[in-house]
Amino acid sequence: MQAIYQLLQRAAKEIMDWFESYCSLLCCKRNIDRPEDMLFICNVIVHY
């Protein structure tokens, strides 16, 4: 049971890391229609 929990924890961390880098990439782009919305979403995801 502990092993499954650790596996899930590691997977969640990898997903969050991916999201963080993906969001940073999106937030840095200037061609987003409303960058402030994207930035808000990114901040919510990153600081969750």
Jmol script that loads the backbone (N, CA, C; Angstrom):
load data "model"
ATOM      1  N   MET A   1       0.834  -1.210   0.000  1.00  0.00           N
ATOM      2  CA  MET A   1       0.000   0.000   0.000  1.00  0.00           C
ATOM      3  C   MET A   1       0.873   1.266   0.000  1.00  0.00           C
ATOM      4  N   GLN A   2       1.923   1.238   0.805  1.00  0.00           N
ATOM      5  CA  GLN A   2       2.845   2.376   0.874  1.00  0.00           C
ATOM      6  C   GLN A   2       3.508   2.632  -0.478  1.00  0.00           C
ATOM      7  N   ALA A   3       3.853   1.547  -1.165  1.00  0.00           N
ATOM      8  CA  ALA A   3       4.511   1.666  -2.475  1.00  0.00           C
ATOM      9  C   ALA A   3       3.593   2.343  -3.492  1.00  0.00           C
ATOM     10  N   ILE A   4       2.326   1.980  -3.466  1.00  0.00           N
ATOM     11  CA  ILE A   4       1.347   2.575  -4.378  1.00  0.00           C
ATOM     12  C   ILE A   4       1.218   4.079  -4.097  1.00  0.00           C
ATOM     13  N   TYR A   5       1.162   4.412  -2.809  1.00  0.00           N
ATOM     14  CA  TYR A   5       1.056   5.822  -2.408  1.00  0.00           C
ATOM     15  C   TYR A   5       2.268   6.617  -2.895  1.00  0.00           C
ATOM     16  N   GLN A   6       3.462   6.047  -2.725  1.00  0.00           N
ATOM     17  CA  GLN A   6       4.686   6.719  -3.157  1.00  0.00           C
ATOM     18  C   GLN A   6       4.712   6.894  -4.675  1.00  0.00           C
ATOM     19  N   LEU A   7       4.238   5.887  -5.380  1.00  0.00           N
ATOM     20  CA  LEU A   7       4.182   5.941  -6.839  1.00  0.00           C
ATOM     21  C   LEU A   7       3.248   7.071  -7.296  1.00  0.00           C
ATOM     22  N   LEU A   8       2.084   7.160  -6.664  1.00  0.00           N
ATOM     23  CA  LEU A   8       1.133   8.216  -6.983  1.00  0.00           C
ATOM     24  C   LEU A   8       1.709   9.589  -6.674  1.00  0.00           C
ATOM     25  N   GLN A   9       2.401   9.679  -5.547  1.00  0.00           N
ATOM     26  CA  GLN A   9       3.011  10.936  -5.138  1.00  0.00           C
ATOM     27  C   GLN A   9       4.045  11.384  -6.163  1.00  0.00           C
ATOM     28  N   ARG A  10       4.863  10.431  -6.629  1.00  0.00           N
ATOM     29  CA  ARG A  10       5.899  10.738  -7.615  1.00  0.00           C
ATOM     30  C   ARG A  10       5.269  11.159  -8.940  1.00  0.00           C
ATOM     31  N   ALA A  11       4.219  10.468  -9.344  1.00  0.00           N
ATOM     32  CA  ALA A  11       3.514  10.794 -10.588  1.00  0.00           C
ATOM     33  C   ALA A  11       2.906  12.191 -10.505  1.00  0.00           C
ATOM     34  N   ALA A  12       2.299  12.501  -9.379  1.00  0.00           N
ATOM     35  CA  ALA A  12       1.688  13.816  -9.184  1.00  0.00           C
ATOM     36  C   ALA A  12       2.752  14.911  -9.261  1.00  0.00           C
ATOM     37  N   LYS A  13       3.904  14.654  -8.679  1.00  0.00           N
ATOM     38  CA  LYS A  13       4.985  15.637  -8.709  1.00  0.00           C
ATOM     39  C   LYS A  13       5.466  15.855 -10.141  1.00  0.00           C
ATOM     40  N   GLU A  14       5.615  14.779 -10.899  1.00  0.00           N
ATOM     41  CA  GLU A  14       6.065  14.894 -12.287  1.00  0.00           C
ATOM     42  C   GLU A  14       5.055  15.674 -13.121  1.00  0.00           C
ATOM     43  N   ILE A  15       3.779  15.412 -12.898  1.00  0.00           N
ATOM     44  CA  ILE A  15       2.728  16.130 -13.622  1.00  0.00           C
ATOM     45  C   ILE A  15       2.772  17.616 -13.275  1.00  0.00           C
ATOM     46  N   MET A  16       2.940  17.928 -11.988  1.00  0.00           N
ATOM     47  CA  MET A  16       3.016  19.322 -11.558  1.00  0.00           C
ATOM     48  C   MET A  16       4.235  20.018 -12.152  1.00  0.00           C
ATOM     49  N   ASP A  17       5.374  19.310 -12.188  1.00  0.00           N
ATOM     50  CA  ASP A  17       6.594  19.873 -12.782  1.00  0.00           C
ATOM     51  C   ASP A  17       6.371  20.175 -14.258  1.00  0.00           C
ATOM     52  N   TRP A  18       5.712  19.215 -14.941  1.00  0.00           N
ATOM     53  CA  TRP A  18       5.430  19.397 -16.364  1.00  0.00           C
ATOM     54  C   TRP A  18       4.512  20.599 -16.569  1.00  0.00           C
ATOM     55  N   PHE A  19       3.470  20.672 -15.754  1.00  0.00           N
ATOM     56  CA  PHE A  19       2.513  21.772 -15.840  1.00  0.00           C
ATOM     57  C   PHE A  19       3.200  23.111 -15.629  1.00  0.00           C
ATOM     58  N   GLU A  20       4.103  23.132 -14.645  1.00  0.00           N
ATOM     59  CA  GLU A  20       4.801  24.363 -14.310  1.00  0.00           C
ATOM     60  C   GLU A  20       5.628  24.858 -15.488  1.00  0.00           C
ATOM     61  N   SER A  21       6.375  23.952 -16.108  1.00  0.00           N
ATOM     62  CA  SER A  21       7.207  24.354 -17.244  1.00  0.00           C
ATOM     63  C   SER A  21       6.336  24.708 -18.455  1.00  0.00           C
ATOM     64  N   TYR A  22       5.258  23.951 -18.648  1.00  0.00           N
ATOM     65  CA  TYR A  22       4.338  24.211 -19.752  1.00  0.00           C
ATOM     66  C   TYR A  22       3.690  25.580 -19.576  1.00  0.00           C
ATOM     67  N   CYS A  23       3.278  25.878 -18.364  1.00  0.00           N
ATOM     68  CA  CYS A  23       2.650  27.160 -18.053  1.00  0.00           C
ATOM     69  C   CYS A  23       3.622  28.308 -18.231  1.00  0.00           C
ATOM     70  N   SER A  24       4.842  28.118 -17.769  1.00  0.00           N
ATOM     71  CA  SER A  24       5.854  29.157 -17.921  1.00  0.00           C
ATOM     72  C   SER A  24       6.035  29.479 -19.391  1.00  0.00           C
ATOM     73  N   LEU A  25       6.045  28.435 -20.193  1.00  0.00           N
ATOM     74  CA  LEU A  25       6.190  28.590 -21.638  1.00  0.00           C
ATOM     75  C   LEU A  25       5.016  29.395 -22.204  1.00  0.00           C
ATOM     76  N   LEU A  26       3.809  29.028 -21.791  1.00  0.00           N
ATOM     77  CA  LEU A  26       2.610  29.720 -22.274  1.00  0.00           C
ATOM     78  C   LEU A  26       2.577  31.170 -21.805  1.00  0.00           C
ATOM     79  N   CYS A  27       2.924  31.370 -20.551  1.00  0.00           N
ATOM     80  CA  CYS A  27       2.860  32.713 -19.972  1.00  0.00           C
ATOM     81  C   CYS A  27       3.880  33.637 -20.616  1.00  0.00           C
ATOM     82  N   CYS A  28       4.974  33.077 -21.066  1.00  0.00           N
ATOM     83  CA  CYS A  28       6.029  33.885 -21.672  1.00  0.00           C
ATOM     84  C   CYS A  28       5.670  34.311 -23.089  1.00  0.00           C
ATOM     85  N   LYS A  29       4.780  33.581 -23.728  1.00  0.00           N
ATOM     86  CA  LYS A  29       4.397  33.934 -25.096  1.00  0.00           C
ATOM     87  C   LYS A  29       3.534  35.186 -25.100  1.00  0.00           C
ATOM     88  N   ARG A  30       3.769  36.038 -26.074  1.00  0.00           N
ATOM     89  CA  ARG A  30       3.049  37.313 -26.130  1.00  0.00           C
ATOM     90  C   ARG A  30       1.803  37.227 -27.012  1.00  0.00           C
ATOM     91  N   ASN A  31       1.633  36.135 -27.726  1.00  0.00           N
ATOM     92  CA  ASN A  31       0.526  36.044 -28.678  1.00  0.00           C
ATOM     93  C   ASN A  31      -0.743  35.426 -28.092  1.00  0.00           C
ATOM     94  N   ILE A  32      -0.807  35.349 -26.768  1.00  0.00           N
ATOM     95  CA  ILE A  32      -2.033  34.862 -26.132  1.00  0.00           C
ATOM     96  C   ILE A  32      -3.047  36.007 -26.149  1.00  0.00           C
ATOM     97  N   ASP A  33      -4.297  35.690 -26.433  1.00  0.00           N
ATOM     98  CA  ASP A  33      -5.343  36.716 -26.524  1.00  0.00           C
ATOM     99  C   ASP A  33      -5.411  37.572 -25.263  1.00  0.00           C
ATOM    100  N   ARG A  34      -5.466  36.877 -24.112  1.00  0.00           N
ATOM    101  CA  ARG A  34      -5.527  37.607 -22.845  1.00  0.00           C
ATOM    102  C   ARG A  34      -4.503  37.005 -21.902  1.00  0.00           C
ATOM    103  N   PRO A  35      -3.251  37.455 -21.984  1.00  0.00           N
ATOM    104  CA  PRO A  35      -2.173  36.866 -21.185  1.00  0.00           C
ATOM    105  C   PRO A  35      -2.440  36.922 -19.679  1.00  0.00           C
ATOM    106  N   GLU A  36      -3.163  37.944 -19.232  1.00  0.00           N
ATOM    107  CA  GLU A  36      -3.414  38.052 -17.785  1.00  0.00           C
ATOM    108  C   GLU A  36      -4.267  36.886 -17.284  1.00  0.00           C
ATOM    109  N   ASP A  37      -5.192  36.402 -18.138  1.00  0.00           N
ATOM    110  CA  ASP A  37      -5.998  35.234 -17.766  1.00  0.00           C
ATOM    111  C   ASP A  37      -5.122  33.995 -17.643  1.00  0.00           C
ATOM    112  N   MET A  38      -4.250  33.826 -18.637  1.00  0.00           N
ATOM    113  CA  MET A  38      -3.360  32.673 -18.645  1.00  0.00           C
ATOM    114  C   MET A  38      -2.425  32.723 -17.453  1.00  0.00           C
ATOM    115  N   LEU A  39      -1.929  33.920 -17.159  1.00  0.00           N
ATOM    116  CA  LEU A  39      -1.026  34.110 -16.027  1.00  0.00           C
ATOM    117  C   LEU A  39      -1.723  33.754 -14.722  1.00  0.00           C
ATOM    118  N   PHE A  40      -2.994  34.159 -14.612  1.00  0.00           N
ATOM    119  CA  PHE A  40      -3.780  33.843 -13.419  1.00  0.00           C
ATOM    120  C   PHE A  40      -3.919  32.331 -13.258  1.00  0.00           C
ATOM    121  N   ILE A  41      -4.265  31.654 -14.362  1.00  0.00           N
ATOM    122  CA  ILE A  41      -4.421  30.198 -14.344  1.00  0.00           C
ATOM    123  C   ILE A  41      -3.097  29.546 -13.955  1.00  0.00           C
ATOM    124  N   CYS A  42      -2.003  30.046 -14.548  1.00  0.00           N
ATOM    125  CA  CYS A  42      -0.677  29.512 -14.249  1.00  0.00           C
ATOM    126  C   CYS A  42      -0.344  29.670 -12.776  1.00  0.00           C
ATOM    127  N   ASN A  43      -0.617  30.839 -12.243  1.00  0.00           N
ATOM    128  CA  ASN A  43      -0.329  31.088 -10.829  1.00  0.00           C
ATOM    129  C   ASN A  43      -1.131  30.172  -9.922  1.00  0.00           C
ATOM    130  N   VAL A  44      -2.387  29.944 -10.283  1.00  0.00           N
ATOM    131  CA  VAL A  44      -3.239  29.038  -9.504  1.00  0.00           C
ATOM    132  C   VAL A  44      -2.656  27.628  -9.528  1.00  0.00           C
ATOM    133  N   ILE A  45      -2.268  27.163 -10.718  1.00  0.00           N
ATOM    134  CA  ILE A  45      -1.722  25.815 -10.856  1.00  0.00           C
ATOM    135  C   ILE A  45      -0.391  25.676 -10.117  1.00  0.00           C
ATOM    136  N   VAL A  46       0.492  26.659 -10.344  1.00  0.00           N
ATOM    137  CA  VAL A  46       1.829  26.577  -9.759  1.00  0.00           C
ATOM    138  C   VAL A  46       1.800  26.669  -8.237  1.00  0.00           C
ATOM    139  N   HIS A  47       0.918  27.497  -7.688  1.00  0.00           N
ATOM    140  CA  HIS A  47       0.890  27.706  -6.240  1.00  0.00           C
ATOM    141  C   HIS A  47      -0.088  26.799  -5.517  1.00  0.00           C
ATOM    142  N   TYR A  48      -0.754  25.917  -6.241  1.00  0.00           N
ATOM    143  CA  TYR A  48      -1.745  25.035  -5.638  1.00  0.00           C
ATOM    144  C   TYR A  48      -1.120  24.086  -4.629  1.00  0.00           C
TER     145      TYR A  48
END
end "model"
wireframe off; spacefill off
backbone 0.3
color backbone group
